[in-house]
Amino acid sequence: MAQISRRTVLASAAGAVAALPFGNGGPANAGLPASPPAPAGPPPSGLTGHDPVALRWLENGTPAELAGGTTWGVPWPRGAFAPDQQFSLTTDAGTAIPMQSWPIGWWPDGSVKWTAHAVSGAAPPAGAYRLAAGAAVRPEAAVTVVQNRKQIEVRTGAVTVTFNRSGDTLVDTIRRGDRVIAEDGRLVASAQDKPSTDGAESIRTQSFTGVVETIKVEQSGPVRAVVKVEGKHQKGRRRWLPFVVRFYLYAGSDAIRVVHTFMFDGNENKDFINGLGVRFAVPMRGEPHDRHVRFAGAGNGVLAEAVRGISGLRRDPGAAVRQAQYEGRATPDPSTWDQRVTTRLPYIPMWGSYSLRQLTANAFEIHKRTRPGHSWVRVDGGDRASGLGYVGTPAGGLAFGMRNFWQLHPTELEISAAETEHAQATVWMWSPRAAAMDLRFYHDGMGQDTYPEQLEGLEITYEDYEPGFGTPYGVARTTELMFWALDATPTTARFAELAAATRTPPLLVSSPQHNHAAGVFGSWAPVDRSVPAKAALEEKLDLMHKYHREQVDQRNWYGFWDYGDIMHSYDATRHVWSYDVGGYAWDNSELSTDLWLWYHYLRTGDAQAFRFAEAMTRHTGEVDMYHLGKWRGLGTRHGVLHWADSAKQVRVSNAGYKRFMYFLTADERVGDVLHSLVDADRTFLVLDPIRKIREGEYAPDPAALGVGTTTDWGALALAWLTEWERNGDPIARTKLLNGATTIAAMPNGWVQGGDQVRYNLADGRYAPVTEPSVSVGSLSSVFGLIELMTELIALVDEPAVKAKWVEFCRLYNAPAAEQIAVTGSSWGSLNLRQAYSRATAYAAVQLTDPALAQRAWQELRTGHAGYPDNHPFGTRRIEGPAVLNPVDEASMSANASAQFGLAAYQCLALVGDQI
């Protein structure tokens, strides 16, 4: 049994590897295998690995402000760099920039595959940079970390942040020199025992505070420090709502980036969260008329007010006084004002509480009041707030905000008690002004109590319902927050720059050409419009991507639990996506939508494509999968609620959908999720994926589990591949290679059928099979298996694996006679033939077969179960009484678009010269 539950006991092993500095600031071989690497082969043609790499800002141009700093990933060809290689960064003008570097991916030979790099935003950013081999310069004021038994102190040179190792205050103080800018940083939550929407009486509400259980320094400079805090929210004896919060600090910067994750572990029928936030106390110095409030509105708009306003009064204190207050500067001594104002200051109300509430995606309002117990007064409103507030004085204060503020509604920025010695600044990720979260299932089961009844329901709504399975227990949500400990009230122009950095954190990226030449992520190539046929196909691909991207805004696919996902299928009769029809509603990664979006970005380098894919990964990697409980590591099939369907599957939690974001951004939270999937195969012990059609009792044997060799194994193997790349748990490589070689050893490889196909949980091997049979489905390889095998075969020297996989790729769309000749059986009338044109293209390259290449293009153009060559990719505008709002319609679905896109990308990359 020890083997069955095997899991590395090192906490967050992969995350620890990702955080290990190398070259510039750490052990040269930290995290690498003990055995010496094999000799590195030559890098791919066109990239030596030693040429400087051009970097640009994702959104182009030069940002005015960074979100504290920026961290990004860069790939390198196999054998280009040893693990102790240092890297330097210069502007295009040749100015050396302090940078921290560390490895986040390795090739099998031990050379570096991916590196992560971080720079601070303390100095104004340049428009472009060059990354090259060589030692980086150190920052003038490096980040340092000091630890003792009770606290951890991070010093950036601009601010000092003190974290507590225990208790209900995560951050003790944030100081600039001797001045405390903010203190008592804590997590707050509240929940009620009944929903807000059912007219329930006697609702009981409880408030909870986050309590630290563990704290760890993941990085300690010289440019970037990362502190990870884990715990639960508590009141009395109840501890629930686990959280993982990371704090990012950069050399010379007064900004603190926070990535907040919480997991729901309550009872959705009794626990209705009505508030979830992060709160700081901000010391307030000076008179109320020198205490300032700022809120960012839509675009560059800023509301600038004071706790006690002195403009617009019946008596005028003087233009210089009014202007100083409006600009956030200290006002002149009141003795110099018009004394008709000075003597009456006590009669001017002090507005100690402010609230910017974004309760929907398209409307925010700002309210203020003098103090609790008195009414709120509406200040102003707008459509989509940038998500940044400020409270402080000319001597300093706290800017506080949230990324995707309006997209993740209902949100709120709240300031309270600003008229007292300590104001409270709260970022509400779920606003208390909104109705409480209602995570209950959306129907009563409609009599679907038995498997036959549930299968009948599947036939009509495409929803795979089962009592007790539509639970949110274990789902999560991650939110990115920003705080600035400022030395003065910012000007409105400066505040607008901070808001822009909060709204869209600048990111450095390498070009599609560099990334492609590095040989990462399998078969793809940068956009190529060199001949008319390619140009025409590229135009279709762009129109298709643009349509789905713009549907997000047209259909308002926003909200705390929804933002990042798209819908599965369209109802042309109602002119709406099928949001209320079972399995046709939220997409939940069905047929690899995530993969399509990421490959589109890789090919184009387009900022909108990146942000679209990034939002989806943040969603599908948190909301659509379980992080706690018996189904931890499983995702939920598409449905009306993201957790509604009873099909809990590894194909949905698929690590292959998340690894792009990890390697391109070095995001530690995504790294946590990837690492958590290494042992997802254990879920086959607790849940039978085919229980509704199985004959007989399910008695799982750890040495002989019914883990499918395609959708199941492919998703598991992508987690193992990623863990192996990251030098994490060694069992990942073992299971990956054992699985691939033992599947390939079966008579019919990836289409081998029969009850003899059995998986050993301990080492990932499949039992030997001697009797050939065929079992193949159209979904077998469209959840990342094709992409996995393309990468794996290029990484390892396993001729038998390559031969058997190429055989599968050649035969899927082949005539029945060819299938019978090789496997003994016809594969039947298979679906998704357009999607599998990329498999044909892969076989064509491996077999050097021009006829197969032509067949691949014919399969793509025919468009079986997808988009044929004459498919209309344009949109038609629908408006007037037929629809609620004007919208664009097109003959496209998420699944067909994803598979057409992936097939086209790979055909272009593999056999593009024969288009």
Disulfide bonds with the S-S distance in Angstrom:
none
